[in-house]
Amino acid sequence: MQIFLKLKRKKSDIMSEKKTYDEAVIRLEEIVALLERGGRGLEETLLLYEEGALLLKQCQEDLKSAEGKLNELRLEDIEKELSKD
């Protein structure tokens, strides 16, 4: 029942509570486990799915951002190496 009450929050509430990447992954794992177990009503299942979709999108954005930062650092390293010559 506690999980269902937590899910009754509005979509905007979920979005405003930005989690760290690690927190989002942990919550996604919890949601997957709950959905795999089954036994939930349609409304609760849909809310869990929606929350999972939002978390997945956040994780993808976080990974894309991290990849961009890594590429910038690599470019800086290459530029430093070229300027040494």
Secondary structure, 3 states (H helix, E strand, C coil): CHHHHHHCCCHHHHHHCCCCHHHHHHHHHHHHHHHHHCCCCHHHHHHHHHHHHHHHHHHHHHHHHHHHHHHHHHHHHHHHHHHHC
